[in-house]
Every structure is written in structure tokens, then in C-alpha cells.
């Protein structure tokens, strides 16, 4: 099961408001896989941007809606909010977990 963390911080770039940094947890160690800077006036949110970074880096396909169309808010195999913290049940081998952290990782 792939586990990712994302952090929202202030952007050091001029004209940008927010930086989203995404880490993949491997062997209990966070590894930076990507970050992007945005202006909050025209974006879809930090979780959606984290999903896009994961999609671009690990080539995990986007999820699909019930009518079969493309859904850029989720990834295929992403564990939903209801069962995100429940590891007791059987999960698919390629399941993806995404958590938001506040503060910087050391």
C-alpha cells in the first residue's frame, strides 16, 4: 500500500501564495517527490494538487466517476475518507493513502 503525505506552506516565490509539497513514505521515511507553487485565486485546492503531483510522479491513473468519466480529485485505488484510518479490513495491494500534515517534516 502506497502512503503519501502533503504539506501546505507559504510559497517563497514572488506572486505565489501557497506551496504544496508531497512526500512518499518508504520504510517509515518521508521522501520528497514533488512540490508546486500556486496563487490561491485560481486553483482547485491543496488535495487536488497533491493528487496531480502523485499522478505525474508515480503514474498512478486518476479515478473514475460512477458514470465512467475521468475524476481528477482521486487516484485509482485511493482509500476514501470513511475507511482511511481503518487498516483492519482487506485492501487491494495497490491501494493509495493520502494524508495532510500541518507543519514541516524533519
Secondary structure, DSSP 8 states (H G I E B T S, - for coil): -EEEEEEEEE--STT--EEEEEEEEETTEEEEEEEEEE-GGG---HHHHHHHHHHHHH---EEE-TTS-EEEEEETTB--STTSS--SS---TT-EEEEEE-S---
